[in-house]
Amino acid sequence: MSASNLPRVPVMRPQLPTASELHPYIERIDTARYYSNHGPLLIELEAAFAAHFRVAPSQVALINNGTVALSAALVAAGARPGSKCLLPSWTFVGSASAVWAANLVPHFVDVDPDTWMLDLDRLKQRPDLHEVGAVMIVSAFGSPVVTAACDRFTEETGIPVIIDCAASFDTVATVPAAAPGRSPIMISLHATKVLGTGEGGLVLSTDEALVRRLNQVCNFGVWDSPAGQILGYNGKMSEYNAAVGLAFLKTWPDRRAQLAALTDRYQRLLKSKPGIDVLPAFGSGWVSCYCNISPNRGTSDANILALAERGIETRRWWQSGVHVQQAYKAFPRDPLPVTEHLAKRVFGVPFFHDLSDNDFERVASGIDAIL
Ligand SMILES: Cc1ncc(COP(=O)(O)O)c(C=O)c1O
């Protein structure tokens, strides 16, 4: 078979619970006739996530997707409407759309080359902090964000920090420095993420008043009383999505073991190859849903094409950063040399729990070929 006729190796292949795994939960919904509005399955999932992240259930909020959860977290944390929100351009566009939806002005800041994330110590030196209503730090593809540093930044500057940990379902639970603090952490429960409910978002914070406010924002501004108390919208998660989360959690230990084995395998492969950089924190004890590489030779376009010719799908998950995307071009930004460097080189290779040995070997020889 010629290379172009080989079956394609997909870059990602999500798998949520099957119909039979979901069945007992759907039956419970049928019996209870309770479909949304903080129903019994949602409360059970909140408690299960609280145990997973070692926090109290009152420190967990379940929202209908990660973007709404991020946006509501900005509102609940008290970010001044109309002010700037500092965030990296090196992220998925959803981070910036959450800022826009919270009535803030996205201002793109460069990332640190050693972490691919914002450096809060550098942000503290900025002369424009008086214009800044919030900071959104984005975990690079599941990398740990040190929550104590975020809380310290808020204590010292009065500016809330929101942590976009979209792909950090495992990191936040397993890396002690990334465990929840006061600064709200958002974890996406989208089908493509580490643990999915289809669509969904999870917020964690030890600031229980903030979590309560966030639930209120996502329930039309209403909580414990039928009257609108503050401004809000509908960001509730339904019982059906909660059912998917409960069924998925049962299989999490097996899923995690598969992701850890693949992470280990990629790490050993990539370590042995000179001329290729990897996400700096990749393979340091946590698992995610991505493996991003940065070959030193060639642009990502040329390398992606060479792999595509071998039937290997890749994805520039964060494209060229958000600041060059049409809808965000006009927003303020700093010079972004590190982002521009990463944007030219980084792309994701096939990474999902049941990537076969044969497909892994095809990716490995494709990487050899581009080097
Ligand atoms: C870094 C980042 N932030 C935010 C989001 C938005 O999450 P959701 O898709 O759950 O709205 C994503 C989702 O892909 C993401 O990767």
The ligand as an SDF file (V2000), in Angstrom:
LIG
                    3D

 16 16  0  0  0  0  0  0  0  0999 V2000
   -7.8590   26.6900   26.5450 C   0  0  0  0  0  0  0  0  0  0  0  0
   -9.3460   26.5950   26.3800 C   0  0  0  0  0  0  0  0  0  0  0  0
  -10.1300   27.4960   26.9790 N   0  0  0  0  0  0  0  0  0  0  0  0
  -11.4560   27.4500   26.8900 C   0  0  0  0  0  0  0  0  0  0  0  0
  -12.1030   26.4680   26.1840 C   0  0  0  0  0  0  0  0  0  0  0  0
  -13.5820   26.4650   26.0870 C   0  0  0  0  0  0  0  0  0  0  0  0
  -14.1820   25.3460   26.6950 O   0  0  0  0  0  0  0  0  0  0  0  0
  -15.5960   24.7820   26.1720 P   0  0  0  0  0  0  0  0  0  0  0  0
  -15.3490   24.1340   24.8540 O   0  0  0  0  0  0  0  0  0  0  0  0
  -15.9980   23.8080   27.2380 O   0  0  0  0  0  0  0  0  0  0  0  0
  -16.5130   25.9450   26.0750 O   0  0  0  0  0  0  0  0  0  0  0  0
  -11.3450   25.4810   25.5550 C   0  0  0  0  0  0  0  0  0  0  0  0
  -12.0360   24.4290   24.8040 C   0  0  0  0  0  0  0  0  0  0  0  0
  -11.6100   23.8190   23.8900 O   0  0  0  0  0  0  0  0  0  0  0  0
   -9.9260   25.5550   25.6400 C   0  0  0  0  0  0  0  0  0  0  0  0
   -9.1450   24.6570   25.0240 O   0  0  0  0  0  0  0  0  0  0  0  0
  1  2  1  0
  2  3  1  0
  2 15  2  0
  3  4  2  0
  4  5  1  0
  5  6  1  0
  5 12  2  0
  6  7  1  0
  7  8  1  0
  8  9  2  0
  8 10  1  0
  8 11  1  0
 12 13  1  0
 12 15  1  0
 13 14  2  0
 15 16  1  0
M  END
$$$$
